[in-house]
Amino acid sequence: MIQRIERARIELWLIPALILSTLLLYWPALGVFFSHDDVVFLGRAAGLEPWPHPLHRGLSQWGYFTLGWHLFGPRPVPFHLVALALHTLNGYLLYRIGARLGLTPRAGTYAALLFVASPAAFTPLHWISGTQELLVTLCSLLSALTALRRGPRAQVCAIGFAAAALLCKENAALLLPALAIALPLPPRDRWILGAGGVALAAVLLPLAAIVGGDTPLAAPAYRYAFGQNLVWNAVTYSAWLADLLDYFPDRAPLPQPQLLLLGLLAPALLAAAALLRPRWRGPILHATVVAVALIVPALPLLEHSNYYYLYLPLAPLWLLAGAGLAGIPGAMRSIGVAAVVLLVALSAWRGEARRSERDGLLPADPTLRLARVLEISLESMSRDDPPPSGRVLVLTPAPRGRELGLVPLQQTLKQALGNGVALRLFYPQVSSVEIRRYLGNSEFWRESHIYLAQGIGELRYLGHGPEGRRAWEALRQRSQDPAERPR
């Protein structure tokens, strides 16, 4: 009873502390516009394009974006508020799991605060499509929390939450077998949980990959192999845990063999702790098993190594870290508070660095950069009277001077506009969109409103059909580069 009263008292300030920490670190995310994938999913939710099939990530894509479109429409701020709330809720659920595992209130509090301050949360909280990571984590934590209630009924409910996690993202494929190994459960509960997890993965994953062909897993970025890339991906993710000073570790989303020595640091520290503290061997082993099981599905990917994939696998490690900090004796207990404050400060610095504008133009982070290009494009079109309608042709000539980072203007604009879906989404009067470098020989331009992409995404209206072509030719004749003259 005394412990329950103490936990209730702690929760009275823990929940506001989690909310405050989330807002302190990530409130700038409220100003981020829709980025790549966001407009594609919203376009499907609005009926502009069909969904490939509802099973693949059915909850986090089809379900979430369909509901979000009907509730919020083309307004990004409510989507970001939902993401911030989910992140805070995930931190609180981790605290509750710690309580069920027998951690002290102090240990659970540290774990929750460390989770909320994790640098791996940056992308999921700035990129609306990153909410998939928040939702799979929510369902996974609910699965673990339910399983700890024990009994066949609780395990069936845990399997249900795990199924929901798999319908959010595939990285939860090994969740239940890992929980069956790591959680302190009776043998019967372990068998139910483990067998249920194997059955779920055997049924849902093949269906998600087979039903319908147009899925993200079919995209070039999701190419996979089962060779040495597994080792180098594991090394890369492990190194990112130790490299706290690189604010943008996945700027090149590829396995990084050069990080081998740094990648051995985290496993070495865990092994040393297990050797020096025999009573910690069980918790260290169990936390490691769950963390590894949650990152393993991402290891076969050849060109899709992303720091935010650590958001869910870090959860058991934050529990372990919270227990370790709470176990520091006597007068040295302030080290725990200092560690949390240090991580908050580190995450704040890393986040600000990723949000900062490069050369005073666009943010360094590519997700934020594409969101800003789209926002500028729509703002420039909104100044036109009348607003765009019917056919729209966007011309993206080779820019003179700096390009947008290292990516050509045409490719950047196509990504930002979702190949034109964004214009149809925000301007329902627009029937079709083409994005080209030149007018070309096609007659599409004759019935089109012609826009010229300038600078970092601003769209200048040239006119309708022949009027727009004449304006285009007049502009391009002034170009000194013969290759850029109209064809």
N, C-alpha and C positions, 0 to 999 in steps of 0.2 A: 504493500500500500504506500509506504513512504517513497519507494522508488517511482511509483506511478505519479505521485504528487510532484516529485522532483522533475520528472519528464514533462509533465503538463506545464510546469512553471518555465522550463527551458523552452518549450515550444512557443510560449507566449512571446518570447523575444526572438527565437530562432527564425520563425516564418517572416517577420518584418526584416530581419537581418539578411535573409536570402533574397527577399524582394529588393532591398536597398542595394545589395551587392550586384545583383543582375542589372539594375538600372544604372548604377555607378559605372559599370564596365561597358554596357552595351546600349545605352540610350541613343548614341549616334546612329544606331541601326534604323531607328524610326525615320530617318531622313533618306534612307536608301530606296531608290525606285526599283521597279521590276527589272530583273536581269535575264540572262539567257535561261532557257527552260521554263521560267515563270510565264512568259507570254505564250509559249507553246501550250503549256498545260491550261492556262486560262482560256486560250483560244478554243481548245477542245471542250472545256467546261461551258463555254458560251455557245457551242454548237457550230463554230466556224470550221472545225475539222473533226473527223471522227476519232474516238479513242481506239487505239490498236486492239485492245481487249481489256475488260475490267479486272481480270485476275492478277495480272502482273502489277505488283505494288498497288493493289486495288484500293487500299485504305489511304495510303499516303499521297497518291496521285489522283486517281479517279474520284475517290470519296472526298478527300480533303479539298481539292481545288474546285470540285463541283459545288460543295457546300459553301466554300469561301466566296465563289463567284456570286452565288445567290444572296449571300449575306452582305458582302462587302463591295461587290462590283470591282471596277478597275481602280481601287484605292489601296495602295500598299501599306499604309500605316496600320490598319486593323490586322492585317496578316502578320506584321512584325510584332504587334502587341500579343497576339496568340503565341508566337514563337517565344517571346520573353516569358510569358506565363508558363508555357510547357517546360522551359528550362528551369524555372524556379520550382515547379512541381516535381521535376525529376530529382532535383537536389533534396527536396523534402522526403521523397520516397526512398532515397538512399539512406537518409537518416532513420527512417522507419525500419528498413531492412537491417541496419546496424543494431537497432534495439532488439529485433527478433533474434539476431545472432548472438545476443548477449553482450554487445559492446556497451560501455558506459555512456551516459549522456554526453560527456565531454568528447569521447571518441567519435560518436555519431555526429556531433556538431562540427567537429573538425572535418570529417569526411564530407559532409554536406557543403560546407563552405569551400573546401578545396575543389569539389566538383563544379560548383557554380563559377568559381574563378578560373577554371581550366582554360588555357589558351586554345584547346581543340574546339571550343564552342564558338569561335569567331565566325567561321563560315556559316554554320547552321543558323546563326542569329542575324546574319546580314543578308543571306541569300534565302529568299522565300522557299525555293525548292529544297533548300537544306533542312526544312521542317521534317522531311522524311527521316532524317537522322534523329530528330527530337522525338518523333512518334514511335520509331522502332525501339528507342531507349525507354520511353514511357511504358510500352507494352511489355518489354523485357523485364523491367523493374517490377511491374505489377505481377508478372508471372513468378518471379523469385519470391516476392512478398507473400503471394498466395500459397506457394508451395511450402513455405515455412509454417503454415498453419497446421500442416500434417493431416493425414487421413486421406482415403481414396477420393472423397468428394473435393477436397482442396487440390489434389493433384490433377483432377480432371479440369478444374477451373484454371489451374496453372497452364495446362496444355492449351486451353482455349485462348488465354492471353498470348501464349507463344505462337499460336496460329495467327493471331492478329499481328504480332510482330513480324512474322514472315510475309504477311500481306502488306507490310509497310516497307520492308527491305530484306534482301537475302542474307545479310550478314548475321541474322539471328538463326541461321540454319542449325548450328551446333549448340544453341543455348540450352535446351533441355538436357541433352546428355551431359553437358558440363555441370549443370546444376545438380543432376543426379549424383555426380561424383563428389561435388564440393559441399553441398548443403548437409547439415546434420539431420538426416532423415532416417526413419526405420527402413529396413530392407524392402518391405513391400512397396513403400512410397517411392523408393529409388527405382524399382523395376517399372512401376507405372509411369514415372516421369521419363525415364530413359527410353522405354519402349514407345511411349507416346511421341517423344521427340524424333526418334528414327522414322516412325510412321509418317509424321507430318512432313519431314524433309523429303521422304521418298515420294509423297503424293504431290505436295504443293510446288516444290522446285521444278520437277519436270513439266508440270502443267504450265507454270509461269513461263518456261522457256519455249514450250512447244505451241501452245494455243496462240495463234496469231504470230506473224513474223516480224512486225514492226515494233520491236521493244528496244529499250536502251541497251540491253545486253547484245543486240545485234550491231550496234554502232562500232566503228573502228576503235574508239577509245576503250572499248571493253574486250579487246582481244586478250586471250589468256593462253597460258601454257603451263605444263607441270614439269618444269626443269629447274635449272639453277636460279631462275627468277624467283622461285619460292624462297630460297635462302636470302637473296639480296633484298627482296621486299621485306622479309622479317628483320634483317639487319637495319634497313632504312627506318622502319617504324620504331624499332628499339632505340636507334640513334636519336630520333626526334624527341623521345622522352627525356634524353639527357642534355640535348642542345637547347638550352633555355634562352640563349642570346640571339638566335636566328629568328627574327620576327616573321619570316616568310619561308619556312623550310620546304614547302611544296611548290615553290615558284616553277620548278620543272617537275611535273607529276610523274616521275619515273623512279624505278629502283636506283639506289645510289651506292654501288659497291665501295666507293672511296670512304664511306662512313663506317667501315668495318670495326675499327678500334673503338670508336665512340658507341657503336651499336652493342659492343660487349659490356659496356659499363653498367647498364641497368641490370642485366642478368647476373653480373658479378656481384653487385651490391646485394641483390636478393639472396644469392648463394652464401655470401659472407654473413648476412644476418641470420640465415638458417643455421649456419655452423656455430656462430657465437651464441645464439639464443635457441637452444633446443626446443623450448616450449612454443616457439614461434614457427617451427617447421611446418606444422599442419596448416595454420592460416596462410603462410606464404605459399605453400604448395597449392592450396585450394584457390586462392586469389589468382595465382599464375595460370592455373588450368582454365579458369573461366575467361580470363583476359585473352589468353592464346586462342581459345575456342571461338571467341568473338571477332578476332582479327584474321583467323585462318581463311575465311571465305574471300577476303580481299587479296590474299597473297598471290594467287595465280595471275592476276591482272598484269599485263605487260606495260601499259601506258596510262595507268589510272591510280597511281599511288598518291593518296590525298591525306593531309594531316587530320582532317575532320573525321576520317574513318576511325580515329582513336577515341572519339567522344564516348561511345558505348563501352569499348574494352577497358577504358580507364576506370570505370565505375568500381569494379572489385579492388583495383589497386588504390583508389582513393579511400576505400574502407580500411584497407591494410595500413595506409599512411596515417589515417585518423587514429586507429588503434595504437600505432607506434608513437605518435606525438602525445597522445593522452597517457601513455605509459611512462613518460619521462618523469622521474621522481623529484619530489621536494621543490627546492627553490628554482630548479631549472625548467619548471613547467611553463614558464613564460616563452620558452622556445617554440611551443606549439602555436601560441598566438602570433609570434613573430613570423613563423613559417606561413601562416595564412595571409598575414598582411603583406609579406614579401611576394607571394604568388599573385595577390590582387594587384600589387603595383607592377609586377612583371607583365601580367596580362593587359593592364591598362596601357603600358608602354608599347607592347607588341601590337595591340589593336590600333593605337594612334598611328604607328608607323605604317600599318597596312592601309589605313584610311587616308594617309597623307597624299597630297597631290604631287605628282612627279612633274618637274619643270613648270609648276603652276598650272597644269592643264587638267590632268585626270588622276584618280587614285592609283596607287601602285598595284592594288589587288585587282585581278582581271574581272572578277564578278562585279565589284563596285564600279570598275571602269565601264563595263558594258551597260550597267544600269544608268550611269551618268550620260553616256552617249544617247541612249534611248530617251532619257528625260529631256535632253537638249533638243533632240529631233522633234519630239512632240510639242515642246514649248515653241519652237520656231514655226511649226505648222499651225499652231493655235492662233498665231497673229494674223493669219490670212483671212480675208473676207471676200467671198464666202469660204467656209471650211472645205477641206478636200472631200471629194465625192467621186463616184464612178471608178474608172480606171486610173491608177496612179503609176507613173513611171519615175523611178528615182535613179538619177545618173550619178555615178561615183567615179569621176576621172582620177587618174593618178595624181596624188597631192604634190604640190611643189613645196619643198621644205620638209619639215618633220612629218613623219607618219605617226599614227597612234601607237606609240611604243614601237614594237617590232612587227606589228601586224598591219598589212595594207588596209587602207580605208574601206575598200569594198567588203573585205572579209569581216572587218569589225562591225560595219553597219549592218551587214546581213545577219550577223549573230545578234546584235542588239535589237534589230527589228523582227527577229524570229522569221527571217525570209519574207517579211511583209505582214505576218499575222498581227503584229502590234498595231499597225495602222488600221487594219480592219477592226481590231478590238476596241480601239479608242475613238475611231471615226466610223460608226456603223454604216454611213452612207457610201463608204469605199467598198467597191465590189471585188476588185482584184489589184494586186501590186506586183510589179516587176522591178528588180534592182539590177542595173546594168552599168558597165563602164562607158559604153557608147550607145548612140541610138541604133546603130546597125542597120541592116537591110529590112528588118521586120516592119510591118505596117502598124504594129501595136501602138506606136506613138501618136498616130493620127487621131485616135479617140481617147487619148490619155491626158491627164493633168501632169505636166512635166516638172519635176523638182531637181535641183542640183545640190548635191551634198558638198558642204564647205566646212573647212576648219575641223573641229572635233565632233561633228555630227549635225550641225545646223543645216536645215533643209531650206533652200531658197526657191520660191515659186517662180517658174519661168513663163508659164502660160499654158493654154490648152491647145493641143494638137499643133497645127502649123505655126501658131503664134509662139508656142513654147520652143519649137524647133528653130525658128528664126532667132529667138533670144539666145538659145544655146550656141548657134553658129556664130553669132556676133561675139559672144564671150570667148569661144574657143579660137576664133581667128586672131585674137590678141595674144594667144599663147605663143611662146617662143619655141616650144617643143613640137616639131611636126607630127610626132606620134600621137599627140593629144588633140590634134585638129579633128573636126567632125568627119565621120565617114558616112 
